[in-house]
Amino acid sequence: MEYTVQKLARMAGVSTRTLRYYDEIGILKPARINSSGYRIYGQREVDRLQQILFYRELSVSLEVTRDIVTAPSFAAVTALKEHHEKLLEKRQQLDLLIENVNKTIAEKEGRTKMADKEKFNGFKKKLIEDNEKKYGKEMREKHGDETVNKSNNKMMNMTQEEFDEFTRLEKEIMDTLHVAIQTGDPAGELAQKVANLHRRWLSFTWPSYTKEAHAGVAQMYVDDERFKAYYDKEQPGVAEFLRDAVLIYTGMKE
């Protein structure tokens, strides 16, 4: 079956302007242009649009989506299986937040009691799951399942005050780090303050703190491109500066 731009837009729940833009950037071109100058879309284009909207729902940028779906190696069935897996993960996260909201409503209406730490379980669970997806395999290979599981359990059992301090410390570390790097001295007062803040932040989730493990994590921030990109996203060299500050702080710098 074939569709005009208006019919396809209506069926897919997008605007005709969106479809025209997709044509302009080469992510979704019509099958043909008819004699009246109208864009005509066929089954192949319908399936392509479905894939695009799946990636949009998963917050994948349009530029990345274009590279994926237009690649010669793109496999629709494989992509659909990946969409299915990620949507299930997203549903699980939403279910946790919905359950949390329902419990909060029940508490406000006087139908139940809710412990303070329960109010943040959905957020903490999502943070743990996000970390597992990004770094879980490497962390478990490096530190073992038992250590990682203990760390996750410690986070889930944080009180509201502890969780607030945990998130506050993360921001303070980054803010102070971007000032400290301007000094160029990882042994300086500001840099060593960052290292100490970083130790405190790690201790919220680590079963136990050791200088060796602290130095190892700091080195990983440089060796692992994902961590390095996170720390260097605003200014190059931040990951290495933090690593050097921590190595000095822990006495592990050669």
Backbone torsions as a table, in degrees:
resi	resn	phi	psi	omega
1	MET	NA	146.8	-179.7
2	GLU	-114.9	153.0	-176.5
3	TYR	-134.6	143.0	168.5
4	THR	-77.6	169.9	-179.3
5	VAL	-62.0	-36.9	179.7
6	GLN	-66.7	-44.0	-178.0
7	LYS	-67.9	-40.4	179.3
8	LEU	-66.9	-41.3	179.3
9	ALA	-61.4	-43.9	-179.4
10	ARG	-64.6	-42.9	-178.5
11	MET	-66.1	-39.7	-175.1
12	ALA	-86.8	-13.0	-179.5
13	GLY	77.9	29.3	176.6
14	VAL	-121.8	171.1	179.9
15	SER	-88.1	156.4	175.3
16	THR	-64.2	-31.4	177.8
17	ARG	-62.4	-38.6	178.2
18	THR	-62.3	-45.0	-179.1
19	LEU	-65.1	-37.3	177.7
20	ARG	-66.5	-37.2	178.0
21	TYR	-67.8	-40.3	177.0
22	TYR	-59.5	-36.2	176.9
23	ASP	-65.9	-44.2	-177.1
24	GLU	-61.4	-39.2	-176.2
25	ILE	-90.9	-1.8	173.6
26	GLY	83.9	13.3	-180.0
27	ILE	-87.7	-28.0	179.1
28	LEU	-149.3	95.1	178.1
29	LYS	-94.9	147.9	178.0
30	PRO	-65.9	159.6	178.5
31	ALA	-66.5	-35.3	179.8
32	ARG	-164.3	168.1	172.8
33	ILE	-112.3	123.6	-176.6
34	ASN	-77.8	179.7	-174.5
35	SER	-64.6	-20.2	178.8
36	SER	-91.0	0.0	178.5
37	GLY	88.0	11.5	-179.1
38	TYR	-89.4	142.8	174.3
39	ARG	-70.9	134.9	178.5
40	ILE	-123.8	129.5	-177.2
41	TYR	-113.8	137.8	178.1
42	GLY	-107.7	-166.5	-176.5
43	GLN	-62.5	-40.0	179.8
44	ARG	-59.8	-40.8	-178.8
45	GLU	-72.8	-35.1	175.9
46	VAL	-60.9	-45.5	179.7
47	ASP	-65.3	-38.5	178.4
48	ARG	-63.6	-43.3	179.5
49	LEU	-62.4	-38.9	177.8
50	GLN	-59.9	-44.2	178.2
51	GLN	-61.4	-43.2	-180.0
52	ILE	-59.5	-44.2	-177.7
53	LEU	-70.3	-31.3	173.6
54	PHE	-61.0	-49.0	-179.5
55	TYR	-63.9	-36.8	177.7
56	ARG	-62.7	-40.8	179.7
57	GLU	-63.7	-28.8	179.6
58	LEU	-91.4	11.9	175.3
59	SER	65.3	27.5	174.2
60	VAL	-82.3	134.0	-177.5
61	SER	-63.0	153.9	-179.0
62	LEU	-63.5	-36.1	179.7
63	GLU	-63.8	-45.1	179.0
64	VAL	-67.1	-42.0	178.7
65	THR	-58.0	-43.8	178.9
66	ARG	-59.2	-44.4	179.7
67	ASP	-62.1	-35.8	-177.8
68	ILE	-71.9	-54.7	-170.7
69	VAL	-75.6	-19.6	179.4
70	THR	-95.9	-3.3	-179.9
71	ALA	-69.0	140.6	179.0
72	PRO	-58.5	-27.6	-176.7
73	SER	-87.8	1.9	-177.1
74	PHE	-61.2	128.3	179.3
75	ALA	-117.1	113.8	-173.5
76	ALA	-62.7	-43.1	-177.1
77	VAL	-65.7	-42.9	177.7
78	THR	-61.7	-42.8	179.4
79	ALA	-63.1	-40.5	179.4
80	LEU	-64.2	-38.3	177.3
81	LYS	-64.8	-39.5	177.5
82	GLU	-66.8	-40.7	176.1
83	HIS	-58.7	-44.4	-177.9
84	HIS	-60.1	-45.5	-179.6
85	GLU	-63.2	-44.8	-177.9
86	LYS	-70.1	-34.9	177.9
87	LEU	-68.9	-34.8	175.6
88	LEU	-64.2	-41.2	177.2
89	GLU	-63.1	-42.1	179.7
90	LYS	-64.3	-40.3	178.5
91	ARG	-63.6	-40.1	178.6
92	GLN	-61.7	-41.9	178.7
93	GLN	-64.8	-41.7	178.5
94	LEU	-66.3	-38.1	178.1
95	ASP	-60.1	-40.0	178.8
96	LEU	-63.2	-44.0	-179.7
97	LEU	-68.7	-38.2	177.3
98	ILE	-63.0	-44.4	177.9
99	GLU	-60.3	-40.5	-179.8
100	ASN	-63.8	-43.6	178.9
101	VAL	-64.1	-43.3	179.9
102	ASN	-60.7	-41.6	178.8
103	LYS	-65.9	-38.4	179.8
104	THR	-66.0	-41.1	176.7
105	ILE	-60.9	-45.0	-180.0
106	ALA	-61.1	-38.0	178.9
107	GLU	-67.1	-44.6	-178.8
108	LYS	-62.7	-31.5	179.6
109	GLU	-87.6	1.6	176.3
110	GLY	78.5	17.1	-178.1
111	ARG	-91.0	-14.1	-179.9
112	THR	-158.7	171.1	174.7
113	LYS	-112.8	143.3	-177.6
114	MET	-129.5	121.5	178.0
115	ALA	-65.4	148.1	-177.7
116	ASP	-54.5	-43.3	-176.1
117	LYS	-67.4	-25.6	177.2
118	GLU	-62.6	-30.6	-176.1
119	LYS	-64.8	-16.6	-176.5
120	PHE	-116.8	4.4	-176.8
121	ASN	-61.0	-40.6	-179.6
122	GLY	-62.2	-41.7	-179.6
123	PHE	-68.3	-42.3	-179.0
124	LYS	-68.1	-39.5	178.8
125	LYS	-61.9	-41.9	179.2
126	LYS	-64.1	-40.7	178.9
127	LEU	-62.2	-42.6	178.4
128	ILE	-63.2	-45.3	-178.6
129	GLU	-65.6	-38.9	177.3
130	ASP	-62.9	-42.9	178.6
131	ASN	-64.9	-38.2	179.1
132	GLU	-63.0	-42.8	-178.8
133	LYS	-65.9	-39.0	-176.2
134	LYS	-80.5	-45.4	-168.5
135	TYR	-128.3	-0.8	-172.2
136	GLY	-55.6	-46.7	-176.6
137	LYS	-60.0	-48.6	-178.3
138	GLU	-65.5	-42.9	-178.3
139	MET	-65.7	-37.8	179.7
140	ARG	-71.6	-36.1	176.6
141	GLU	-67.2	-36.4	-175.5
142	LYS	-79.9	-42.6	-172.4
143	HIS	-112.6	-11.9	179.2
144	GLY	92.6	152.5	-177.8
145	ASP	-61.1	-40.8	-175.7
146	GLU	-61.0	-44.8	-179.1
147	THR	-65.3	-44.8	-179.6
148	VAL	-65.2	-41.8	179.0
149	ASN	-63.7	-39.4	177.7
150	LYS	-64.5	-39.5	179.0
151	SER	-63.6	-44.0	178.2
152	ASN	-62.9	-41.8	179.2
153	ASN	-64.2	-37.7	179.6
154	LYS	-64.6	-39.7	177.8
155	MET	-65.5	-43.9	-178.7
156	MET	-63.0	-26.9	-177.9
157	ASN	-93.6	7.4	177.1
158	MET	-63.5	143.5	171.3
159	THR	-77.1	170.7	177.4
160	GLN	-58.8	-43.2	-178.8
161	GLU	-63.8	-41.2	-179.8
162	GLU	-66.1	-42.2	-179.8
163	PHE	-65.5	-40.9	177.1
164	ASP	-60.8	-43.1	179.8
165	GLU	-68.0	-37.7	178.2
166	PHE	-59.3	-48.6	-179.8
167	THR	-71.4	-33.7	178.1
168	ARG	-66.1	-41.1	-179.8
169	LEU	-62.9	-39.0	179.9
170	GLU	-59.5	-43.1	178.8
171	LYS	-67.8	-41.4	-179.4
172	GLU	-64.2	-37.4	178.3
173	ILE	-59.3	-49.3	-177.2
174	MET	-66.6	-41.9	-179.8
175	ASP	-63.1	-46.1	-178.6
176	THR	-69.6	-35.8	-179.7
177	LEU	-62.1	-40.5	-177.7
178	HIS	-73.1	-19.3	172.7
179	VAL	-83.9	-42.4	-176.5
180	ALA	-62.7	-37.1	-176.4
181	ILE	-64.7	-23.5	178.6
182	GLN	-66.6	-23.8	178.9
183	THR	-74.9	-24.1	-178.6
184	GLY	71.8	10.6	-175.0
185	ASP	-123.7	98.6	179.7
186	PRO	-66.9	-14.4	177.1
187	ALA	-93.1	-3.8	-176.6
188	GLY	-71.4	171.9	-175.3
189	GLU	-60.4	-45.7	-178.1
190	LEU	-66.5	-42.9	-179.6
191	ALA	-63.7	-39.9	179.2
192	GLN	-71.7	-27.8	172.7
193	LYS	-64.6	-42.4	177.6
194	VAL	-59.9	-45.4	-179.8
195	ALA	-60.4	-39.2	179.2
196	ASN	-69.0	-42.1	175.8
197	LEU	-60.6	-39.2	179.4
198	HIS	-64.5	-39.8	176.4
199	ARG	-61.2	-45.6	-179.9
200	ARG	-62.0	-40.4	-179.9
201	TRP	-64.9	-45.2	178.7
202	LEU	-62.3	-36.5	-175.3
203	SER	-66.0	-17.3	177.1
204	PHE	-68.7	-26.6	-177.4
205	THR	-117.9	-20.3	-179.8
206	TRP	-76.1	138.0	175.3
207	PRO	-59.2	-38.1	175.8
208	SER	-155.3	148.3	-177.5
209	TYR	-97.3	137.4	169.8
210	THR	-136.2	149.1	178.6
211	LYS	-62.9	-36.8	-178.9
212	GLU	-63.2	-43.7	179.9
213	ALA	-67.1	-37.7	178.8
214	HIS	-62.3	-46.2	178.9
215	ALA	-64.1	-36.8	179.9
216	GLY	-65.0	-40.9	178.0
217	VAL	-65.1	-43.7	179.7
218	ALA	-60.9	-38.3	177.7
219	GLN	-67.4	-36.0	179.4
220	MET	-63.6	-32.3	178.7
221	TYR	-60.4	-27.1	179.5
222	VAL	-90.1	-40.4	-174.7
223	ASP	-74.3	-34.0	-177.6
224	ASP	-91.5	120.1	-174.8
225	GLU	-61.3	-29.4	-179.6
226	ARG	-69.0	-45.0	177.1
227	PHE	-66.1	-42.7	-178.3
228	LYS	-60.6	-41.3	179.4
229	ALA	-64.9	-36.3	179.7
230	TYR	-64.4	-47.9	-177.3
231	TYR	-75.1	-30.0	-176.7
232	ASP	-94.0	7.3	-172.0
233	LYS	-64.1	-29.1	179.3
234	GLU	-101.7	-25.8	-179.7
235	GLN	-154.3	123.5	178.9
236	PRO	-60.9	145.8	175.7
237	GLY	92.6	-3.7	-177.5
238	VAL	-66.5	-42.6	-179.0
239	ALA	-60.4	-43.9	179.9
240	GLU	-67.6	-37.4	178.3
241	PHE	-64.0	-44.0	177.6
242	LEU	-63.0	-42.6	178.1
243	ARG	-57.8	-47.2	-179.0
244	ASP	-64.7	-40.1	179.0
245	ALA	-63.1	-41.3	179.8
246	VAL	-68.7	-39.3	179.3
247	LEU	-63.0	-37.9	176.8
248	ILE	-69.4	-43.6	-179.2
249	TYR	-59.4	-41.0	-176.3
250	THR	-88.5	-7.1	-178.7
251	GLY	76.7	21.1	-176.0
252	MET	-100.5	-0.5	-178.6
253	LYS	-75.6	128.0	-178.0
254	GLU	-78.2	NA	NA
